């Protein structure tokens, strides 16, 4: 400070009531989004953990399938490939449920979700509605964790 100069003091100003109101609204909206992400994460994790473990434990009965869908699922079962898919579903679902490694869980589940969509588009359109719901939930989670996936998209 130069000699003879007085230090400048500033009195903190209170934000205008409108600014404080909008700040509070923004905080409430952030909290709502945070809870929505948790709900979607747990729901998607639960779906994949349960349906993936069903391939091993057979606690949800499956009706016999006819035609091309039956041949496709039959080939997956007879080759044992269904157990690899179910294992990925269980691991990815548990990672989403735990909430610790959500991006890794999503990285495991997105290829499975793509295959579920393609299966229902080409072989069994009756389950397309649920496949779309699962896809939308996964897209919401991918959007919520987009900062974790950004390095994958950089050149």
Beta strands, then each sheet from edge to edge (+ up, - down):
end
